[in-house]
Amino acid sequence: MAACLVTHPLDLAKVRLQTASKPGQSLFSMVYQIVKQEGFFRIYSGLTASLLRQATYSTVRFGTYEYMKETYQDKYQQMPTTATLLPMSMLSGALGGLVGNPSDVVNIRMQNDSTLPLKERRNYRNAFEGIFQISKNEGILSLFRGLMPNLVRGVLMTASQVVTYDIAKNVLVDSLHMDPSKKSTHFSASLMAGLVATTVCSPADVVKTRIMNAKGSSSGAVSILKTAVQSEGPGFMFRGWVPSFIRLGPHTIVTFLVLEQLRKYKVGMF
């Protein structure tokens, strides 16, 4: 959630780029356009939903992963290998994607709402009202629109992010003899994790964004993927890669820096 506060405007620009009907706009021109046309505080549109998403999705995936990793260490008295960490992270990511899906739907809609025609805007005041309105007007199952690509993204994100971080940190400590307690070590490992995670997750992230933002219930992942490839080419799956990395890089860095400090002082850990 701390990382979310830092990177939310970049996340907003990324969503706008991914749902834009015409490609070609840059991250900075999108941010400038939002501020110019809608006002400065619009770059924090959907912040409550974004915070709720981190409080559900990220809490579950990080918490489950750390719990399984520590359980393995206690049982076998050794660090788990990459082959062991990967299934742990994949399961953690899938659980996080499931729990966080409702807040993710609201998050996407709130961030993209002002780009819609006036008659089509949802005008959710906050994340909780958004969840209530979706449940009331579209049914509970609408909160789980885009679940499959979101589960895939959760699996890919967690596997690429946390496993890359653990591997990179071990390499930096063992091969380059960096201090495992220093923030410079945490910064370097998290930067590598952000780069890998952005590249791996981009296709699923774009498809997920489009499904959640779509009106009606007929648009599935396959049909959206097929239509987009036909009209825009395969490159659409990496639409917004640069803003995704500019957003996910700092987000990953802040996340792991905060996590390491929480771990250091044993805040919320038993």
Number of C-alpha atoms within 10 A of each C-alpha: 18 12 20 22 13 14 20 21 21 25 24 28 26 28 24 23 24 23 21 15 8 9 13 9 12 15 21 12 11 17 19 16 13 21 14 11 9 13 11 12 10 18 20 18 22 24 21 17 26 25 21 20 26 20 15 19 26 23 16 21 29 17 15 19 25 16 14 16 17 15 12 16 13 11 8 9 10 10 13 16 9 13 8 12 21 21 14 23 28 24 19 26 29 25 19 27 29 18 21 27 24 29 26 30 28 29 30 25 26 27 26 22 20 17 14 11 8 10 6 11 14 16 13 18 12 16 25 15 14 23 20 15 16 20 15 11 9 13 12 15 11 20 22 19 23 24 23 18 21 28 24 18 26 29 26 23 29 28 26 24 25 25 21 24 24 17 17 20 23 17 14 18 15 12 9 9 11 16 14 14 12 11 14 13 20 25 19 15 25 28 25 20 29 26 19 19 26 25 17 17 23 22 20 22 24 24 24 27 23 22 26 27 21 16 10 10 12 10 16 18 18 10 12 17 20 13 11 17 14 10 9 14 11 14 10 19 20 19 22 25 22 15 21 27 23 19 24 25 22 20 25 27 21 22 18 22 20 16 15 16 13 13 12 11 9 11 10 7 9 4
